[in-house]
Amino acid sequence: MEEKKFVTFKKEELAVKDFIKTSLGKGKISAVNIEYTPVGEKIVIATAKPGLIIGRKGEKIEELTRFLKKKFKLDNPHIEIKEIINPYLDAQLVADDIALLMERQGSLKFKVIAYKMLANIMKAGALGAEIVMSGRLPSERAKSWRFAQGYLKKTGFPANVVNRAQAQAVNLQGVSGIQISILPPDAIIHDKIDDKVVKGKIYGYIAAREGVEREAEAVRVEAVAEKERKKAAKKLKGEKK
């Protein structure tokens, strides 16, 4: 019975999230998180366009709160907005933007859309990014296309820091799938080789080796000079006799 209640609870929670995303529109919301407090439900909406979500004088938030109370029987829902500063570092927003562009411009321009979005992601400071599109994009036969740039972890524990998301674009040729993977600039990768550190060590080794060689050359020159001084002194002594 407890498992059934838990499954039902999670299904209702997923229905609330889907309703919020659908009602506010594709491309506006990155994630919806629900926290349960003693005074009611706290719904946190992550978005890069808080003004469109809140509305004039908060009218959209009030309307959404009324719908949630009426449709899902929530006791006291409280909606908070979490602003995303750089939308190009959020995988879900990028995936939704690509889907919207493909729906507006057509699936035949998927390469232009992908390369432009990839450039914007890397310009925003991402360490690496990957865009995978699948479906009947250029022809009648379904195929997958991959666009990648930078450094990206695929397996192991460091792969958990990669921000991933999916979206779908509906056009005349059918449904196209979009998968986005972004490695944020603040990600800590322990096995990544830092070029600056490596160059610093190489330059330090070269400088140390040159210093040793200079010291050895100075010792050799001093030894030759000492030998010449001894010869000159010996020669001078023989002339006096």
C-alpha atoms as a printed R data frame, in Angstrom:
    type eleno elety resid chain resno       x      y       z
1   ATOM     1    CA   MET     A     1   0.000  0.000   0.000
2   ATOM     2    CA   GLU     A     2   2.827  2.379   0.848
3   ATOM     3    CA   GLU     A     3   4.467  1.790  -2.547
4   ATOM     4    CA   LYS     A     4   1.174  2.450  -4.322
5   ATOM     5    CA   LYS     A     5   0.701  5.705  -2.418
6   ATOM     6    CA   PHE     A     6   4.240  6.778  -3.263
7   ATOM     7    CA   VAL     A     7   3.751  6.033  -6.978
8   ATOM     8    CA   THR     A     8   0.460  7.937  -6.999
9   ATOM     9    CA   PHE     A     9   2.084 10.874  -5.210
10  ATOM    10    CA   LYS     A    10   4.917 11.030  -7.744
11  ATOM    11    CA   LYS     A    11   2.470 10.809 -10.655
12  ATOM    12    CA   GLU     A    12   0.535 13.762  -9.297
13  ATOM    13    CA   GLU     A    13   3.754 15.717  -8.792
14  ATOM    14    CA   LEU     A    14   4.811 15.002 -12.395
15  ATOM    15    CA   ALA     A    15   1.374 16.094 -13.612
16  ATOM    16    CA   VAL     A    16   1.787 19.429 -11.797
17  ATOM    17    CA   LYS     A    17   5.209 19.998 -13.401
18  ATOM    18    CA   ASP     A    18   3.924 19.116 -16.885
19  ATOM    19    CA   PHE     A    19   0.934 21.410 -16.454
20  ATOM    20    CA   ILE     A    20   3.137 24.348 -15.440
21  ATOM    21    CA   LYS     A    21   5.526 23.806 -18.379
22  ATOM    22    CA   THR     A    22   2.659 23.426 -20.856
23  ATOM    23    CA   SER     A    23   0.699 26.420 -19.602
24  ATOM    24    CA   LEU     A    24   3.704 28.756 -19.602
25  ATOM    25    CA   GLY     A    25   4.987 27.585 -22.997
26  ATOM    26    CA   LYS     A    26   8.013 25.823 -24.482
27  ATOM    27    CA   GLY     A    27  11.333 27.611 -24.265
28  ATOM    28    CA   LYS     A    28  10.521 29.666 -21.178
29  ATOM    29    CA   ILE     A    29  11.117 27.183 -18.354
30  ATOM    30    CA   SER     A    30  14.213 25.145 -17.561
31  ATOM    31    CA   ALA     A    31  12.974 23.182 -14.549
32  ATOM    32    CA   VAL     A    32  10.164 23.030 -11.988
33  ATOM    33    CA   ASN     A    33  10.931 21.831  -8.451
34  ATOM    34    CA   ILE     A    34   8.333 21.239  -5.740
35  ATOM    35    CA   GLU     A    35   9.240 21.465  -2.053
36  ATOM    36    CA   TYR     A    36   6.769 20.524   0.669
37  ATOM    37    CA   THR     A    37   6.754 22.701   3.776
38  ATOM    38    CA   PRO     A    38   4.459 22.833   6.833
39  ATOM    39    CA   VAL     A    39   2.730 25.949   5.465
40  ATOM    40    CA   GLY     A    40   2.132 24.566   1.957
41  ATOM    41    CA   GLU     A    41   3.755 23.657  -1.333
42  ATOM    42    CA   LYS     A    42   6.727 25.694  -2.541
43  ATOM    43    CA   ILE     A    43   7.044 25.605  -6.338
44  ATOM    44    CA   VAL     A    44  10.345 26.912  -7.722
45  ATOM    45    CA   ILE     A    45  10.341 27.748 -11.456
46  ATOM    46    CA   ALA     A    46  13.748 28.221 -13.093
47  ATOM    47    CA   THR     A    47  13.530 30.504 -16.108
48  ATOM    48    CA   ALA     A    48  15.583 32.971 -18.140
49  ATOM    49    CA   LYS     A    49  12.525 35.186 -18.755
50  ATOM    50    CA   PRO     A    50  11.052 35.986 -15.323
51  ATOM    51    CA   GLY     A    51   9.083 38.949 -16.644
52  ATOM    52    CA   LEU     A    52   7.037 36.766 -19.012
53  ATOM    53    CA   ILE     A    53   6.325 34.263 -16.240
54  ATOM    54    CA   ILE     A    54   5.303 36.800 -13.588
55  ATOM    55    CA   GLY     A    55   3.240 39.056 -15.846
56  ATOM    56    CA   ARG     A    56   2.079 42.584 -15.126
57  ATOM    57    CA   LYS     A    57   1.773 43.068 -11.358
58  ATOM    58    CA   GLY     A    58   2.061 39.282 -10.902
59  ATOM    59    CA   GLU     A    59  -1.246 38.489 -12.635
60  ATOM    60    CA   LYS     A    60   0.102 35.352 -14.380
61  ATOM    61    CA   ILE     A    61   1.461 33.962 -11.112
62  ATOM    62    CA   GLU     A    62  -1.886 34.574  -9.387
63  ATOM    63    CA   GLU     A    63  -3.778 32.911 -12.216
64  ATOM    64    CA   LEU     A    64  -1.446 29.897 -12.174
65  ATOM    65    CA   THR     A    65  -1.828 29.615  -8.387
66  ATOM    66    CA   ARG     A    66  -5.625 29.535  -8.704
67  ATOM    67    CA   PHE     A    67  -5.435 26.813 -11.379
68  ATOM    68    CA   LEU     A    68  -3.146 24.678  -9.223
69  ATOM    69    CA   LYS     A    69  -5.492 24.954  -6.243
70  ATOM    70    CA   LYS     A    70  -8.540 24.108  -8.314
71  ATOM    71    CA   LYS     A    71  -7.170 21.387 -10.620
72  ATOM    72    CA   PHE     A    72  -4.678 19.572  -8.369
73  ATOM    73    CA   LYS     A    73  -6.271 20.329  -4.957
74  ATOM    74    CA   LEU     A    74  -3.098 21.894  -3.552
75  ATOM    75    CA   ASP     A    75  -3.547 23.418  -0.112
76  ATOM    76    CA   ASN     A    76  -1.392 26.539  -0.265
77  ATOM    77    CA   PRO     A    77   0.891 26.658  -3.334
78  ATOM    78    CA   HIS     A    78   3.547 29.366  -3.250
79  ATOM    79    CA   ILE     A    79   5.361 30.032  -6.543
80  ATOM    80    CA   GLU     A    80   8.911 31.379  -6.591
81  ATOM    81    CA   ILE     A    81  10.943 32.400  -9.637
82  ATOM    82    CA   LYS     A    82  14.606 31.458  -9.995
83  ATOM    83    CA   GLU     A    83  16.275 33.514 -12.727
84  ATOM    84    CA   ILE     A    84  18.837 31.878 -15.011
85  ATOM    85    CA   ILE     A    85  21.499 34.460 -15.824
86  ATOM    86    CA   ASN     A    86  23.019 32.770 -18.887
87  ATOM    87    CA   PRO     A    87  20.471 30.680 -20.834
88  ATOM    88    CA   TYR     A    88  23.143 29.252 -23.164
89  ATOM    89    CA   LEU     A    89  24.623 27.299 -20.229
90  ATOM    90    CA   ASP     A    90  21.267 25.650 -19.429
91  ATOM    91    CA   ALA     A    91  20.772 22.466 -21.453
92  ATOM    92    CA   GLN     A    92  16.959 22.447 -21.280
93  ATOM    93    CA   LEU     A    93  16.601 26.036 -22.469
94  ATOM    94    CA   VAL     A    94  19.033 25.369 -25.323
95  ATOM    95    CA   ALA     A    95  17.156 22.216 -26.358
96  ATOM    96    CA   ASP     A    96  13.817 24.056 -26.316
97  ATOM    97    CA   ASP     A    97  15.269 26.965 -28.316
98  ATOM    98    CA   ILE     A    98  16.582 24.579 -30.988
99  ATOM    99    CA   ALA     A    99  13.185 22.852 -31.148
100 ATOM   100    CA   LEU     A   100  11.388 26.180 -31.580
101 ATOM   101    CA   LEU     A   101  13.821 27.316 -34.292
102 ATOM   102    CA   MET     A   102  13.376 24.058 -36.190
103 ATOM   103    CA   GLU     A   103   9.602 24.374 -35.983
104 ATOM   104    CA   ARG     A   104   9.698 27.953 -37.276
105 ATOM   105    CA   GLN     A   105  12.464 27.742 -39.895
106 ATOM   106    CA   GLY     A   106  12.022 24.131 -40.947
107 ATOM   107    CA   SER     A   107  14.081 21.010 -40.335
108 ATOM   108    CA   LEU     A   108  16.204 21.521 -43.480
109 ATOM   109    CA   LYS     A   109  18.123 24.285 -41.708
110 ATOM   110    CA   PHE     A   110  19.077 22.048 -38.784
111 ATOM   111    CA   LYS     A   111  22.822 22.332 -39.494
112 ATOM   112    CA   VAL     A   112  22.789 26.126 -39.455
113 ATOM   113    CA   ILE     A   113  20.760 26.108 -36.233
114 ATOM   114    CA   ALA     A   114  23.041 23.557 -34.566
115 ATOM   115    CA   TYR     A   115  26.333 25.258 -35.459
116 ATOM   116    CA   LYS     A   116  25.055 28.694 -34.429
117 ATOM   117    CA   MET     A   117  23.756 27.388 -31.093
118 ATOM   118    CA   LEU     A   118  27.013 25.502 -30.492
119 ATOM   119    CA   ALA     A   119  28.989 28.697 -31.077
120 ATOM   120    CA   ASN     A   120  26.761 30.595 -28.628
121 ATOM   121    CA   ILE     A   121  27.243 27.897 -25.980
122 ATOM   122    CA   MET     A   122  31.035 27.991 -26.266
123 ATOM   123    CA   LYS     A   123  31.029 31.798 -26.347
124 ATOM   124    CA   ALA     A   124  29.099 31.754 -23.051
125 ATOM   125    CA   GLY     A   125  32.068 30.026 -21.399
126 ATOM   126    CA   ALA     A   126  31.166 26.332 -21.543
127 ATOM   127    CA   LEU     A   127  34.080 23.894 -21.401
128 ATOM   128    CA   GLY     A   128  32.398 21.619 -23.907
129 ATOM   129    CA   ALA     A   129  29.072 20.952 -25.604
130 ATOM   130    CA   GLU     A   130  27.365 18.330 -27.742
131 ATOM   131    CA   ILE     A   131  24.178 18.538 -29.827
132 ATOM   132    CA   VAL     A   132  22.629 15.337 -31.185
133 ATOM   133    CA   MET     A   133  19.679 15.557 -33.587
134 ATOM   134    CA   SER     A   134  17.748 12.540 -34.804
135 ATOM   135    CA   GLY     A   135  14.878 12.014 -37.200
136 ATOM   136    CA   ARG     A   136  14.099 12.514 -40.869
137 ATOM   137    CA   LEU     A   137  15.894 15.819 -41.074
138 ATOM   138    CA   PRO     A   138  17.413 16.082 -44.571
139 ATOM   139    CA   SER     A   139  15.677 13.095 -46.194
140 ATOM   140    CA   GLU     A   140  12.994 10.464 -45.771
141 ATOM   141    CA   ARG     A   141  15.345  8.152 -43.920
142 ATOM   142    CA   ALA     A   142  15.864  8.705 -40.195
143 ATOM   143    CA   LYS     A   143  19.398  9.491 -39.153
144 ATOM   144    CA   SER     A   144  21.353 10.953 -36.239
145 ATOM   145    CA   TRP     A   145  23.593 13.999 -36.549
146 ATOM   146    CA   ARG     A   146  26.177 14.970 -33.925
147 ATOM   147    CA   PHE     A   147  27.716 18.413 -33.407
148 ATOM   148    CA   ALA     A   148  30.353 18.781 -30.686
149 ATOM   149    CA   GLN     A   149  33.060 21.149 -29.531
150 ATOM   150    CA   GLY     A   150  35.370 21.376 -26.533
151 ATOM   151    CA   TYR     A   151  35.882 18.912 -23.692
152 ATOM   152    CA   LEU     A   152  33.052 16.622 -22.545
153 ATOM   153    CA   LYS     A   153  32.978 13.641 -20.187
154 ATOM   154    CA   LYS     A   154  30.851 10.680 -21.306
155 ATOM   155    CA   THR     A   155  31.406  8.026 -18.622
156 ATOM   156    CA   GLY     A   156  32.448  7.680 -15.007
157 ATOM   157    CA   PHE     A   157  31.780  9.875 -12.005
158 ATOM   158    CA   PRO     A   158  32.960 13.149 -13.661
159 ATOM   159    CA   ALA     A   159  30.165 12.707 -16.248
160 ATOM   160    CA   ASN     A   160  27.648 13.623 -13.523
161 ATOM   161    CA   VAL     A   161  28.631 17.289 -13.763
162 ATOM   162    CA   VAL     A   162  27.477 17.441 -17.397
163 ATOM   163    CA   ASN     A   163  24.147 19.238 -17.827
164 ATOM   164    CA   ARG     A   164  21.887 17.165 -20.115
165 ATOM   165    CA   ALA     A   165  18.420 17.727 -21.556
166 ATOM   166    CA   GLN     A   166  16.067 16.569 -24.313
167 ATOM   167    CA   ALA     A   167  13.417 18.190 -26.474
168 ATOM   168    CA   GLN     A   168  11.259 17.423 -29.493
169 ATOM   169    CA   ALA     A   169  10.550 19.467 -32.600
170 ATOM   170    CA   VAL     A   170   7.348 18.787 -34.553
171 ATOM   171    CA   ASN     A   171   7.445 19.764 -38.225
172 ATOM   172    CA   LEU     A   172   6.080 18.625 -41.578
173 ATOM   173    CA   GLN     A   173   8.569 15.762 -41.922
174 ATOM   174    CA   GLY     A   174   7.736 14.335 -38.513
175 ATOM   175    CA   VAL     A   175   9.103 14.532 -34.987
176 ATOM   176    CA   SER     A   176  12.806 15.259 -34.485
177 ATOM   177    CA   GLY     A   177  14.626 14.470 -31.270
178 ATOM   178    CA   ILE     A   178  17.176 16.845 -29.751
179 ATOM   179    CA   GLN     A   179  19.714 15.928 -27.066
180 ATOM   180    CA   ILE     A   180  21.950 18.540 -25.439
181 ATOM   181    CA   SER     A   181  25.001 18.022 -23.225
182 ATOM   182    CA   ILE     A   182  26.859 21.011 -21.744
183 ATOM   183    CA   LEU     A   183  29.900 21.035 -19.464
184 ATOM   184    CA   PRO     A   184  29.584 24.286 -17.431
185 ATOM   185    CA   PRO     A   185  32.614 26.535 -16.911
186 ATOM   186    CA   ASP     A   186  32.682 25.945 -13.134
187 ATOM   187    CA   ALA     A   187  32.771 22.132 -13.454
188 ATOM   188    CA   ILE     A   188  35.637 20.453 -11.580
189 ATOM   189    CA   ILE     A   189  37.300 17.760 -13.702
190 ATOM   190    CA   HIS     A   190  40.120 16.029 -11.840
191 ATOM   191    CA   ASP     A   191  41.653 14.232 -14.814
192 ATOM   192    CA   LYS     A   192  41.674 17.220 -17.160
193 ATOM   193    CA   ILE     A   193  45.107 18.372 -18.266
194 ATOM   194    CA   ASP     A   194  45.633 22.087 -17.757
195 ATOM   195    CA   ASP     A   195  47.699 23.490 -20.630
196 ATOM   196    CA   LYS     A   196  48.961 26.397 -18.519
197 ATOM   197    CA   VAL     A   197  50.250 24.076 -15.790
198 ATOM   198    CA   VAL     A   198  51.930 21.786 -18.317
199 ATOM   199    CA   LYS     A   199  53.560 24.722 -20.126
200 ATOM   200    CA   GLY     A   200  54.727 26.153 -16.785
201 ATOM   201    CA   LYS     A   201  56.355 22.858 -15.831
202 ATOM   202    CA   ILE     A   202  58.025 22.538 -19.250
203 ATOM   203    CA   TYR     A   203  59.384 26.094 -19.102
204 ATOM   204    CA   GLY     A   204  60.576 25.503 -15.549
205 ATOM   205    CA   TYR     A   205  62.371 22.324 -16.600
206 ATOM   206    CA   ILE     A   206  63.991 24.099 -19.559
207 ATOM   207    CA   ALA     A   207  65.092 27.016 -17.351
208 ATOM   208    CA   ALA     A   208  66.516 24.641 -14.722
209 ATOM   209    CA   ARG     A   209  68.373 22.668 -17.387
210 ATOM   210    CA   GLU     A   210  69.789 25.848 -18.927
211 ATOM   211    CA   GLY     A   211  70.873 26.971 -15.459
212 ATOM   212    CA   VAL     A   212  72.683 23.667 -14.861
213 ATOM   213    CA   GLU     A   213  74.351 23.887 -18.262
214 ATOM   214    CA   ARG     A   214  75.474 27.479 -17.599
215 ATOM   215    CA   GLU     A   215  76.885 26.464 -14.222
216 ATOM   216    CA   ALA     A   216  78.726 23.501 -15.770
217 ATOM   217    CA   GLU     A   217  80.138 25.768 -18.495
218 ATOM   218    CA   ALA     A   218  81.336 28.253 -15.859
219 ATOM   219    CA   VAL     A   219  83.065 25.436 -13.936
220 ATOM   220    CA   ARG     A   220  84.755 24.205 -17.133
221 ATOM   221    CA   VAL     A   221  85.944 27.706 -18.044
222 ATOM   222    CA   GLU     A   222  87.291 28.206 -14.530
223 ATOM   223    CA   ALA     A   223  89.135 24.869 -14.700
224 ATOM   224    CA   VAL     A   224  90.752 25.815 -18.035
225 ATOM   225    CA   ALA     A   225  91.747 29.215 -16.653
226 ATOM   226    CA   GLU     A   226  93.265 27.603 -13.562
227 ATOM   227    CA   LYS     A   227  95.244 25.208 -15.753
228 ATOM   228    CA   GLU     A   228  96.561 28.113 -17.844
229 ATOM   229    CA   ARG     A   229  97.566 30.012 -14.688
230 ATOM   230    CA   LYS     A   230  99.537 27.003 -13.422
231 ATOM   231    CA   LYS     A   231 101.331 26.688 -16.765
232 ATOM   232    CA   ALA     A   232 102.190 30.384 -16.748
233 ATOM   233    CA   ALA     A   233 103.493 30.186 -13.177
234 ATOM   234    CA   LYS     A   234 105.615 27.105 -13.971
235 ATOM   235    CA   LYS     A   235 107.036 28.757 -17.059
236 ATOM   236    CA   LEU     A   236 107.887 31.924 -15.118
237 ATOM   237    CA   LYS     A   237 109.647 29.888 -12.449
238 ATOM   238    CA   GLY     A   238 111.815 28.108 -15.054
239 ATOM   239    CA   GLU     A   239 112.886 31.387 -16.624
240 ATOM   240    CA   LYS     A   240 114.063 32.753 -13.235
241 ATOM   241    CA   LYS     A   241 116.349 29.760 -12.731
